[in-house]
Amino acid sequence: MVNLEIFSVDGRKVSTLLSSRIEKGEHKLPFSAGDLSSGIYVVRLIVNGATKSRAIIISRSG
């Protein structure tokens, strides 16, 4: 089971990119920031109960 989610820095879940069972191996998932405003977000990946988190920065010009 794989879950891939994006959270704002205050801990609010803003998007679920993936929540399903997938085969072992390397996978790519296209991502568009869509309606997310500029700022720092946390991407959390959970695979079979193991969690990894990384910060990302979304920068919008204009």
N, C-alpha and C positions, 0 to 999 in steps of 0.2 A: 504494500500500500504506500502510495506517495502523495504527500500534500506539499504544495508550494503556495505560500501566502505572502502578501505584502502588508506591512504595518506602518503606521505613522510613528514618529518618535515618541508620542504620548501613549503608544500601545494599542491604538484603535486599528482593527483590521480594516484595510481599505480595499483589498482585492484577494480573491482566491484564483490563482492561475491554473491550478491542477489539483484534483482530488480523486484519484482513481488507482486501480491496479495496473501496473505496466510491466512489461518484460524486462529482465535484467539487460544491461548494456548502456551504451551512450545514447542520450536523447537530446534533442534541441527543441526548444519551445519559443516561438516568436513572441515578443513582448512589445507592446505599445503603451507608453505612459498614459495615453488617453486623456482622461479628465484630471489626472493628478497634477497638483500645482507644484511649483518649484519647491525643493526642500530635500531633507534627508529622510530616507525610509529604510526599513529593515526588511530584508527578504529572508523568510524562514522556510527551510526545506526539511521535511520529516520523511524519512524512509525507514519503514519497519521499526518505528519507535526511536531511531537515532535522529537527533536534531542538529542542524547546522544553520547558523544565521550570519548574514553579511549586511553591512550598510551600503546603500546606494544613494547617489545624489542625482536628482532630476533638476535640470537647469533649463528654464524656458527664457528665450530672449524676446524682447518686444515690448 
